[in-house]
Amino acid sequence: MILVAIAALWMLDKDFSDIELGIRFLIAIGASLLSGLISYTLFFLDHRDQRK
């Protein structure tokens, strides 16, 4: 999640510098939370399948 936030901030700073800094932080936080949710879901499903 931290790598996603860093990459999102870097890409937004490089390509979309006209967006306000606060909005860029919100986008990066949303991206990292979404990636964390997807990772948690996939690992949970994989862990559940291994129990069977």
C-alpha positions as CSV (number, residue, x, y, z in Angstrom):
1,M,0.0,0.0,0.0
2,I,2.8,2.4,0.8
3,L,4.4,1.7,-2.6
4,V,1.1,2.5,-4.3
5,A,0.8,5.8,-2.5
6,I,4.4,6.8,-3.4
7,A,3.9,5.8,-7.0
8,A,0.5,7.6,-7.2
9,L,2.0,10.8,-5.7
10,W,5.0,10.7,-8.1
11,M,2.8,10.1,-11.1
12,L,0.4,12.8,-10.2
13,D,3.2,15.2,-9.5
14,K,4.9,14.4,-12.8
15,D,2.0,14.4,-15.1
16,F,-0.8,16.3,-13.4
17,S,1.0,19.1,-11.5
18,D,-1.9,21.5,-12.1
19,I,-4.1,19.5,-9.6
20,E,-3.9,21.0,-6.1
21,L,-1.7,19.2,-3.6
22,G,-4.5,18.3,-1.2
23,I,-6.5,16.6,-4.0
24,R,-3.4,14.7,-5.1
25,F,-3.0,13.4,-1.5
26,L,-6.7,12.3,-1.5
27,I,-6.3,10.5,-4.8
28,A,-3.1,8.7,-3.5
29,I,-4.8,7.7,-0.3
30,G,-7.8,6.4,-2.2
31,A,-5.5,4.4,-4.5
32,S,-3.6,2.9,-1.6
33,L,-6.8,2.0,0.3
34,L,-8.2,0.4,-2.9
35,S,-5.1,-1.6,-3.5
36,G,-5.0,-2.8,0.1
37,L,-8.7,-3.8,-0.1
38,I,-8.0,-5.8,-3.2
39,S,-4.9,-7.4,-1.7
40,Y,-6.7,-8.3,1.5
41,T,-9.6,-9.9,-0.5
42,L,-7.4,-11.9,-2.7
43,F,-5.2,-13.2,0.2
44,F,-8.3,-14.0,2.2
45,L,-9.8,-16.0,-0.6
46,D,-6.5,-17.8,-1.2
47,H,-6.1,-18.6,2.5
48,R,-9.7,-19.8,2.7
49,D,-9.2,-22.1,-0.3
50,Q,-6.1,-23.6,1.3
51,R,-8.0,-24.7,4.4
52,K,-10.2,-27.1,2.4
